[in-house]
């Protein structure tokens, strides 16, 4: 990086830390993430400046959170999750079908093609949905814009709702897992080089590979006889600030302006999808032994780490939420693109056979 980039990074760090600190002081939900995100986004929008936040900063934050939440996994977690997989897959499929229906219906009243609209509503990875939609001749730019709107909506609605309206719906025992761990020698931190290496290796090979790699390997090591240290709270907060600042940097006012009047349409769709997911989460909790916070955050159409982090804050089980969210990501990435590609091209195939 040039000296100019270094100064810009320092500027971004100051803005992000100030935002996180202010949100922390006012007791806002996910303060270090939402505070840094909000301040960086507003700073860039109001000053017309583009801050320098390398992807390596964001990736470091993801690795920290992946390792942190991997420490929640125990043998009991695996035994707990397995019975929930089938009902969870069912409610996830219902949510995906609802997204497809809503994305299709809205095109009757707005000038956006069905493929673009549907991929804008699917709660999958932003880049993955944009790439697949482009292969089906959709408008990937609009998909990115509307997926960004979904991400913003999720970040600023689900955590506050869970914290302020549901409060601590869990029993709080899950939050104590890493806090009660006794710090060992400094040498034992070298064990974390293994999940870090896994995260770097998988970051471009699978969706959300950077955090899934760190979390998955840490979870395996935590189940094994290896004694792992806990992650210091200061490091955890730094990781959240890094991620929040990186997300805020990518949310530009110009992108939202391009969406124009449709910005509000897809904001409404995002709220509707979140509401449906909450209903499905309540249904999942009713038919299983999951508490409401864990069930609702497990099915919520949000980013992986945001939902796990919210579970941590409201007394849900971060390990179970992690496992469920990973399952949702796998379903969406492995099955949804293929299914939608068949769905949108089936009429073309029928037409070609009849001719």
N, C-alpha and C positions, 0 to 999 in steps of 0.2 A: 504493500500500500504506500501511496505517496504521503508526504507530510500533511497535505490538505485532507486526505482521508482519515489520518490519525486524529486531527483536530475535530473532524466531523463525528468520528466515533466517540471522542470524549464528550462532545456536545450531546450526542444521543444518549450516552450513559447518564449524564447529569439530568437530562429531561426525564428519562425513564425512571431513575431512582427517586426523583422528586415526585413524580406521579404515583409511584408505588407507595412512597412514604405518606403522602397525603391521603390516599385511599385507606391505608392502614390506620392512620390517626382517626379517621371518621368511621372506622369499623365497617368498611364496605366489604362485600363478598369477594373472594379471590383478589385481594388488594394489590399484590405485587404483579399479577398478570394484567388485570383490567386497568389498574392505575398507570402502569408503564405503557400499555397499549393506547389508552385514551390520550395521554400527554404527547406521545410521539406522533400519533395521528393528527391531533390538533395543531401541534407545533409545525409539522410539515405543511398542513393545509393553510394555516394562517400566515406563515412566513414565506411560503412558496419555495421552501428549501427542501432538498432531498438529502436526508441523513445517510451516513455510511454505516450500515450494520451488516457485516459479512455473514454469509450463511453459516460459517463455522461457529459464530456466536450462538445462533439459533440452535444448531446441532448440539453444541455443548450443553445448552439448557435442556434439550430433550433427553440427552444421555443422563444428566443428573436426575431428572424426574423418573426416568426409566429405572435406574438403579434404586432410587428411593422407594418406589412402589413395588419393585421386585422383592424388597425385603419383607413385604406383607405376606407373601406367599408361604404357606406351610403345607404339610401333607393333608391337614384337615381341610384346607382350601380346595384342593383337588377333589376330595370326597364330597365336599359341599356343592361344588359347581356341577358335577356330572349329572345329577338328577334333574337339573334345571335346563339342560341343553335342548332337549326336544321341545318343551313348551316355549322356550326362548326363541328357537328357530321359527316356530309357528307365528309368534307375535311379530317377529322381525319381518317375515314374509308379508304379513298383513300390512305392516307399516310401509313397506316398499310398494305394494300394490296401491295403497292409498296415495302415495306420492305420484305414481304413474297416472292414476285417475285424475288427481288434482291438476297435475301438469298438463294433461290433455284437455280437460274441461276449460281451463282458463284461456286456451287459444281460440275459443269461440268468440271471445270478446276483445282480444288484443291481437296486434299484428306481429306475433312471434310464432314460428313454426313449431310443430308438435315435438320434434326431436330435441330442439334446443330447450324448449320449455320443460320437458320431462327430465332431461339431464341436469337442468338447473335446480330441480326439486329433490333429486335423489341424494340422501345424506351420506355421500361417499367422499373420498378425497377430491379436493378441488381440481388438482392437476389431472388426476386419473379420469374424472368425468369430462374434462375439457378435451383430453386426447381422444377418448372413445367417441365423443360426440362429433369431433371433427372427421373421424373415419366414416361417419354416417351422413356427412355433408350438412351438419348443423352449423351454427354460428358459435365457434369456441370462445370468442371474445365476450359475447353475451352470457355464455355459460359461466365464465370466470366471474363476471360482474354479479350475476344473480347468486352464484355460490358464495361470493364474498358477503352479499347481503344476508344470506342464510347464516353464515358464520358469525357475523356481527350480532344478528338477532339472538342466536343461541347463547353467545357469550354474555349478553346483557339482559337476558331474561331468565334462563334456567338457574344459574347460581343465585341471583337475588331471590327468586321464587322459593328455591329449596331452603335458603338460609332464613329469610324473613317470614315466610308463610308456614313452612313445615317445621322449621327449627331443627333441633337435634332429634331426628326420628329413630336413630339407632341407639344402641346401648352404650356407645362410646368406647367399648373395649378394643375396637379395631385401631383407634387412634393411639392407643397406648403401646402397641406392639413395638414400634421402633423407638419410642421414647424410653421404654424400660430396658432397652439393650445396654449393656455395660461396654463402655469403650475399651478396646484392647490396646495393644501396642500400635505405634504408627506403622510398623511393617505390615500389619494385617490389612491395611488399606491397599496394598499391592494386589490383593485378590481382585479388586475392582478393575484392574487392567484387562481382565478377561471379558467382562461384559462390554467394556469400552471398545475393545477390538471387534467384538461381535456386532456392535451397533454400527461401527464404521464400515464393516464388511457388507452389512445388509441394507445400508441406508438407501441405495439405489436399486436394490434387487427385488424388494417387496414393498408394498404400500406401508407407510409409517414404519419402515424397517429400522430407522435410527432409534426409535423409542421401544419398539417391540423387541429388537435385538438385545438392548440393554436390560429391559424388564424381564424378558424370558430367560436369559442366561443367569441373571441375578436370582431369579426365582428358583431355578434348578440348583444353583449353588447353595441357596438358603435352605432348601429341603435336604441337601446332602449334609454330611457331618462337618463341613467347613464352618468355622465361626467367623461371621462377617461383622464388621463394625457398622454402626449406624451412620447416617449421613448428617453432618452438623446442620442445624437449622439455618445458619447464615449461608451455607452453600446451597441449601434448598431454596431459599429466598432469591439468591443470585440467579439460579436457574430459571425461576419464574419470571424475573425481570427480563432476562435475556430473551425468553420466548415471547413475552408480552410486547417488548420493544420491536422484535422482528415482525410480529403480526401487525403491529401498528404502522410500521414502515410500508407495508404492502397494501394498506387500505388508503387509497388516494381519493380525494374529493372529485378529481377529474373522472375517475372510473364510475363513481356514483352518478355523476352528471350525464355520462354517456347512456346509462340505463334510463334516464329521463323519468317520465311518468310511470314507467313500468317498475321502477324501484319500489314504489308503494305497493304495487300488485304482488310482487314477490316477497316483500316484507310480510304482507297479509298471509300469503301461502306458507311462509316459514312459521308464523305464529300458529296457523292451523295445524301444520304438521307436528309442531311441538306439543300442541294440545292433544292431538291423537296419540302421540307417543306416551304422554302422561297417562292417558286413559288405559292404554295397553299395559303400561307399567303397573297401574293399580290392579288391573286384571291378573297380571302375572303374580303379583304379591298375594292376591286373594286365593289363587289356586296352588301356591307354593308356600314354603316357610320363609321366603325372603321378606325382609322389612321393606317398607314403602320407599325409603330413600335409595336403597340398593337396587330395587327392581326398576324404579323410574329412571334412575341414572344409567342403568344397564341398557335400557332400550332407547334412551334419549338420543336424538339425531345430532349430537354435537361432536366436537373434536374429541379424540381419544383421551388426551391428557387432561382436558378441561373437565370432563365428566368424572374422571378418577380423582382429580384434585378437589372437585366439589364434594365427592363422597367422603374424602378425608376431612373436609371442613364441617360436614353436617352429621358425622357419626355413622355413615354407611360403611360398607366393607369395600375398601379400595381394591383388594385382591379379586373379589368376585366381580366387581364392576369392570376391572381390567379384563378378566377372562371373557365376560359377556360382550364387551365392546370389541375385543379382538375377533370374537365369533362373528359379530355384525360386519366388521370390516372384511373378513374373509368371504362372507356370503355375498356382499355387495361387489367386491372386486372380482371374485371368481365366477359368479353366476349372473349378476345383473347385466353387465355389458353384452354377454353372449345372448341372454334372453331378450334384451331390448333390440339387439341387432336383428335377431330373427323376427321379432314382433313388427319392426318398422320396415323390414324388407320382404315380408311374407306376401304382401299384395303385389309387389313387383314380380315375385316369382310366379304367383298365380296367373298374372297377366301375361307373362312370357310363355307359360305353358298353354294357355288358351289360344294364343296367337300361333 
